[in-house]
Amino acid sequence: MLKGKAEVIRGVWNMTSKDRAIVAGEASAPASDAGNKSKNSWVSELVFYLILALAVTAVFLYTRSGNEQYSLFGYSVLTVLTDSMYPDYPVDTLIVIREVDPELIKPGDDITFLRSDNTTITHRVTKAHENYEDSGMRAFTTQGVANSFTDREKVYADNVLGLVVYHNFLIGAVIAYIKSNYILAAFMVLVVIGFTIAVRALLSGSKNTRA
């Protein structure tokens, strides 16, 4: 038995430095894997909270708007404040508008525009006028879906802010709720963040225990 042990010791002693490095690398691999997993987990957490922060910031910027219009890559987000477009766009409906060439606007399109009193309106185009009153530009007759009459003012092309390309009542209603209950909404966000951290910690502890 002693002879067998001596042979094993001699074999280890005769290993080349390359062989010993390979063995050492294999031994340290689990620790390296654990480090990588820990790093990946940390990166995932960071990305999650960055996305959450961006979402909260976007809501904050959006809820600041009255007649202010924030545009990103030619798109803007607004809220319907009156029932003139009901039932298509109930009050609090979120609408997304896109900047568009006025030459492409046609009857049946829903456009957002500035009225002479600087009020932002979203109504449907009922008629397009070429070179309206010799102004050299197009103008549009508009009407609210719920109204029985067309708008008194014609909308000149340079007052058009954009064409409605998307609308969603549910999202708009949620944002309207946040606007009127921002303290409660902030508390709920904190609760969700705390719950998420607790669940992740429990899952991480469970995996370490099984390992």
KABELWO-V997107 format. One record per pair of residues at least 12 apart in sequence whose C-alpha atoms are under 6 Angstrom apart, sorted by the first residue. I is the first residue (numbers start at 1). GAP is how many residues later the second one is. D is the distance in whole Angstrom. If there is no record, write none. Layout:
[[I & GAP & D] [I & GAP & D]]
//
This chain:
[[74 & 24 & 6] [74 & 25 & 5] [75 & 22 & 6] [75 & 23 & 5] [76 & 20 & 6] [76 & 21 & 5] [77 & 18 & 6] [77 & 19 & 5] [78 & 16 & 6] [78 & 17 & 5] [79 & 13 & 6] [79 & 14 & 6] [79 & 15 & 5] [80 & 12 & 5] [80 & 13 & 5] [84 & 60 & 5] [84 & 62 & 5] [85 & 59 & 5] [85 & 60 & 5] [85 & 61 & 5] [86 & 60 & 6] [92 & 80 & 5] [92 & 81 & 5] [93 & 75 & 6] [93 & 76 & 4] [93 & 79 & 5] [94 & 73 & 5] [94 & 74 & 5] [94 & 75 & 6] [94 & 78 & 4] [95 & 71 & 6] [95 & 72 & 4] [96 & 68 & 6] [96 & 69 & 6] [96 & 70 & 5] [97 & 65 & 5] [97 & 66 & 5] [97 & 67 & 4] [97 & 68 & 6] [98 & 64 & 5] [98 & 65 & 5] [99 & 63 & 4] [100 & 62 & 6] [102 & 55 & 6] [107 & 18 & 5] [107 & 19 & 5] [107 & 20 & 5] [108 & 17 & 5] [109 & 15 & 6] [109 & 16 & 6] [110 & 13 & 6] [110 & 14 & 4] [110 & 54 & 6] [111 & 12 & 6] [111 & 51 & 6] [111 & 52 & 5] [111 & 53 & 6] [112 & 49 & 5] [112 & 50 & 5] [113 & 46 & 6] [113 & 47 & 4] [113 & 48 & 5] [114 & 45 & 5] [123 & 19 & 6] [123 & 20 & 5] [123 & 21 & 5] [124 & 18 & 5] [124 & 19 & 5] [125 & 16 & 6] [125 & 17 & 4] [126 & 15 & 6] [126 & 16 & 5] [127 & 13 & 6] [127 & 14 & 5] [128 & 12 & 5] [138 & 19 & 5] [139 & 16 & 5] [139 & 17 & 4] [139 & 18 & 6] [140 & 14 & 6] [140 & 15 & 5] [141 & 13 & 5]]
//
